[in-house]
Amino acid sequence: MTNHQLFEKIEAIQAAPTLVKLLEIVEKNIQSLGFDYFSYGHRSHTPVATPKLELINNYPSAWSEQYQKESYFEQDPTILHALKTTAPLVWAEDTFAQSTKLKEDAASYGIEYGWSQATRSTSGVSMLTLVRPSTPLSSMEIKSNTANLMWFTQTLNDALEKFISESPLLAPEVSLTNREAEVIRWTADGKTSYEISVILGIAERTVNFHLNNVMVKLNSHNKISATVKAIVLSLI
């Protein structure tokens, strides 16, 4: 694929007006990258205890149903990889070494070899996987196609996330003052309001004043929730 062709595909993905149209574009283009199937998953940052999980793919419906029925997402090594790093994962023989039943069941539906790429944003962790049956990715293919695959997966992840995330975690204009950031940063390190007042050389009531401002800005009911959101949004 030439750079011009890649840019055309990226522009088409970015301009897709609806999720249905976007998925049609994806299905038409993954074959040019040497794959038959794609899978997209998005795990929200909040709520922390019960994060929302969205899954979209063009896998055979029978496999999608079995994957859900067997709760394979709990042991899927590609998901575990995505939660740890944004480094691309090229499926190999040992990728599913600890999940042999998952590997065997997936292979029976042509889900055998793939490329998984995770991305992180203020709304959550996303992962796009491109898959094909029978033929492993060769070292030459990986070397020659890595740039195209990373551009494609990043662009598609961004486009899909816009449709998946019904509303952003917070308005993009939300920001903290330097003092608010200091206070919430020390809170994230486990310091109490009194300890923070000593560290910053200000009154404890002033610390609580800034904490309250942060909670209001981040629409949080307590400082723990505010701290989590501030970290997720890279405000501290």
N, C-alpha and C positions, 0 to 999 in steps of 0.2 A: 504494500500500500504506500503510495507516495504521500508526501506532506500535504499536497493540495487536496488529495482525496480524503485524508484524515481530517483536515480542517473543515471540509464540506460536511462530513459526518458529524463533527462536533457542533457546527452551526445548526444542523438539522435537529440534533438532540436538544440543544438549548432553546430552539424556537418552537418546540412541540407545544401546542396549545392545551392538550389534555393528556391524561395518563394513558388512555387507550391509544392515542396517536403515537405517544412516545414508545409504548411497547411494540407497536407495529414497526416503528423505525428500527428498534433494537433487533427484532427478529430478522429483519431484512439484512442487517449489517454484521451480525455475529458470524455468519458463514464466511464472510470475507476475511475474518480473523482466524478462521480454521476451527470454529466450534459449532455445535448443534443446539446447545441449550444455554440458558442463563438463569441465574438465581440472584435475587436481591433481598437482603434482610436489613432491617433497621431496628436497633434497640435503643429506646429513649434513655436519657440520663435520669430523668425523674418521672414518676416517684422512684426513689432509690430502692425501696423494699420490693416493689412490684412493677418493674419497668415494663413499658408497653413494647410488644414485639410485633413488627409487621413483616410479612413474607410475600414476595411476588416472584413467580418463575413461569417458565413455559415447559416445565417437566411434564411427562405423562401424568395425567390426573391420578391414576392408580398409585404411582409412586409418591405423589404429594400426600395422598390420603394415608398411605402406609407410614410415611415419615412422621406425620402428625400422630397417628395411632400408636406407634411404637415410642413416641417421645424421643426420637433420635437427636433432636436439637440439644438434649441434655448431655450427650456424649460425642456430638459431632466435633471432630478435631479441627475442622476449618473455622467453626465458631469460636472455639477456645483460643485458637491462634489469633483471630481478629480482636478478641477482647484484650490480648496482651500486646500486640504490636501492629503497626501499619505496614510492615515489610510484606511484600507479595509472597504468596504461598503457591508453589508449583506442586501439584499433587504427584506423589511418587508411590512406589510400592509400599513404603513404610509409613506413609501418612496416616493410614487407617489401621496401623498395627494393633492398636488397643481397642479397635471397634470393628472386628472382623465380620460380625453379622451385618452391621450397617454397610460395610464395603460390599459384601456379597449381594445383599438385597438391592443396593443401588445399581450395581453392575448388571443385574438382570433387567434393568430398565434403560441401560445404555448410559448410566451416570458413572463413568469410570475415571476419566482423566480431566483435570481442570486447572484453572488459574484463579486464585482467590485474592482479592485486594480489599483491604479495609481502609476506611477513612474515618476521621473524627471531626465533629463540629459541635456547635453550642447546643444542638438538640439531641445528639446521641452518637452512637457508633453504627456505621453502616458497612456492609460488605457486599461486593459484587463478585459473583463467581461465573466463569465461562467454562462450559463442560462439553466433552465429546466422548463417544464410546471407542473402545479398542486401541486407539493409537496414543501412546504417551507423548508428551511434549519433548522433542529432542533438544539437546543442548544448543544446536545451531539455530533451531526455531526460537528458542528462548532468547538467545543473544540478538538475533536479528529483529525480533518482534517485541521486545520488552518495552521500548519507548511507546510504540503504538498502543500496546495493551494498557500501559499505565495512564496514558492520555485518555483513552477510551473509558476505562473504568472510573477514573476520577470525574470525568465529565458526566458520565451516566449516573454515578452516585449522587452528584450534586443535583442533577435534574430530577431524579426520582425522589430525593429527599424533600424537594419543594412540594411534591404532590402528596407524599406520605405524611409529612408533618402538617397537620391541619392548621396549626398556629405556631409561630416561633415561641421559644421558651420565654423570651422577653423582647421588648422593642429594642432595636439596635442602638438607639440613642441613650440608653441607660448607661450611666457612668458613675464612678465614685470619686469623691474628693481625695486628695492625698492622705488626709487624716483619717477618713473613713476606711480607705484601703489599708492603712497601717493597723487600725483597730481590728478589722475583720481578719487581717493576716495573722495577728497574734492570737486571735480567737481560734483560728484554724489550727494553731500550734498547741491548743489546749489551755491557754492562759485565761484566768478569771478577769473580771473587770477590774478588781483591785490590783492584780498583778500587772495588768496592762497600764494602769494609771501610774504605777511606780516606774515601769519601763520607759514610758513616754513623758513622765514628769508632768502629768495633768491630773485634775481631780477625777475621782471615780465616777461622779455624776456626769462629767464631761464624756467619759468613755461610754457610759450608757446612753448618753444623748446621741453620740455618733452611731452606736450600734442600732438604736431605734431608727435613725435615718436610713441606715443600710437595709433594715428589714422592710421599711416602707417602700424604698426604691425597688427592692427585689420581690415585693409582694409575698413576704414570708411572715409566718406567725411566731417564729422564735429564731434565736441566733444560730442554731444548728442548721436549720433549713436555709437561712441566709448565707451561711458559710459555704454550704454545698453548692448553692447556685452561683456564688461568687467565683468559686473554683472552676465550675463547669463553664462559665462564661469568660474565663481567663481574665477576670477583673483584678485578681491578686496573684 
